[in-house]
Amino acid sequence: MADETELPPARIKPLLDEEDEDGDLTAEFERVLREVFERFDVDRDGEWSTDELQAFAAETNGEQFDDDSLKEIAENFECSRGTGNLLPAGFVQLYSVQTRVDEPETRKDLAAWGYSLALERVGRKEAARERERHPEAFAPADRKEELLLEQAREEEDPDDTEEDPLGEAQ
């Protein structure tokens, strides 16, 4: 019997629009990204200064960006012409690239921000519990199938047989 606290697979919302040939982000995921952007836009000016970007990086990944990463962000994603600060559209662009290349990393970031696999804000503790219950959603593509097979085996063989000291099933 499945644990009732588990999130059914249907509740894992996609991040990429499967019907879009370009692999754009879903509207719901873009909404989450804009919420996250607003959360770290401390001065509410609609763009992230270097300090705001570094606060975001530290909270998301436990460390700030190095100078090369900051330069790469400024060169590749939409920034303000006047200040060079990252704009919301640039943040969405950054996550569009990351998600297409490494969706499990994006799922980890969402959990760090307190979002569930269903893209609902549930808090960090609940997101961490969900991550433990659904490791396949956070695993690299080459490990997903292996994790799903392990879960299926555990559900089929629920370790209810006891062994005696001689190692024989009772």
N, C-alpha and C positions, 0 to 999 in steps of 0.2 A: 504494500500500500504506500503510495507517495505521501511525503510529508506535506501537510496542508499549508505550511508556511512557504513552500517553494513557489516561485513564480513560474507559471506555465509558459512554455515557449511562445505562445501567441502574444504574450505581454512584452516580449522583447521587441521594442520598436526599432525599425530600420533607421540608420543615420543617412544613408545614401538613397536617393530616389531611384528605385529599381526600374521605373518606366522611362527615365530620362537617359538618353544615350550618352550624355556628357558626364553622367555620374554625379550630378549636383546633389547637394544636401537636401534632405527633406525640410519642408517648411517648419515642422515641429522642432527639428534639431537646430535650425537657424534661430528659432525663437529662444531656445535654451542658451545658445551662444550669445545672443543679444542680452539676455538676463545676466549672464556671467560677466559680460563686458561692463554692463552698468554697475554691477556689484564692485568691481575693481576700479571704476572711474571715480575715485574719491572726491575730486574737485568738481565733478559733474559738468565738465566742459565738452563732453562728447568725444574725447580722444584720450589715449593713454600716454602719459609722459613716461620717460625711462623709469622713474621710480615706481609708477603704477604697474608698468610691464614687469619689472623685477619682483614686485610684491605678488603679482599673479604667478610668475614662474616659481617663486619660493613656496607658495601655498600649494600649487599644483604638483610640483615635482620634487619639492624639498630642497631645491637649490636655485640660485639665480642664473640667468643666461650669462655666458661669457661674452666678451666683446665681439668675437666673430659671429656669434648667433644674433646679437643685436644688429650688427651690420647687415647680415643676411635678411633679417626681418624687414629692415628699412629699405633694402634694395628690391625685395620681391613682393611685398604686400602693401596695400594702399595705406599711405600715410599722409598727414597734413602737409601741404606745400610750405606753409609758413613755419611750422614748428618741427616737422619731421616726426610728429607723434603718430602712433598707430591709431587708425580709425576703425569704427565697428566693422565696416566692409572688409578692411584688411585682416581683422581678427577672424572673420568668417572665411576669408580666402585661406588663411593659415590652416584652419581646421579642415577645410575642404581638401587641401593637399595631404595633410596628415592622415585624414580618415581614409582617403583612397589608397594610401601607401600602407597604413598600419592601423586598421580599425580597432584592434584590441587596445592599442595605446590610447586611442581616443576614449574608449569605454573606461579605461582606468582613470583618465582625467575627469570624466563625468562623475565617477564614483567619488573622486577626491573633492569635487564641488558639491557633493551631496545629492546627485541625481541617480534615480533608479534606471534599470534597463528599459523601463517603459517611459523614460524621459520625464519623470515626475520628481519634483524636489521632495526628498524624503529625509534628508539629513545625512551626515557622514557616517554615523554609526550604522544606520539601516542599509546604506549603500555598501558599506564594508561587509555586512552580513550577507547581503545579496551576492556580492562578489565571491564569498566563500561557497555559497550554495550553487552558483553557476560559473564555475571556473572556465567552462568552454567559451563563454561570451568574452572572456578577457585573454584567451590563449591565442598565440600565433596560429595562422591557418594550418600549418603542418602539425599542430598538436590538438586541434579541435576534434578531429575524428577519433583520435586515441582517447581523449577525455570522455567523449560521448559513449564510446564502447565500454569504458570502465564504469560509467554510471549505469548503463544498461545491465552489465553483469552484476553490479551490487543490488539492483532492484530485483533481478531474477534469483539471486542466491543470498538471501538476507542473513547469513551467518547465524542461523538459529540452531545449528547442531553443536552439541558440546563434545569435547574430546576428553577421553580419560587420560591419566598420566602416561599410558603406553602409546598414546597417539591414535587410538582407534575411535571412530565415531560411535556414539551411543544411540 
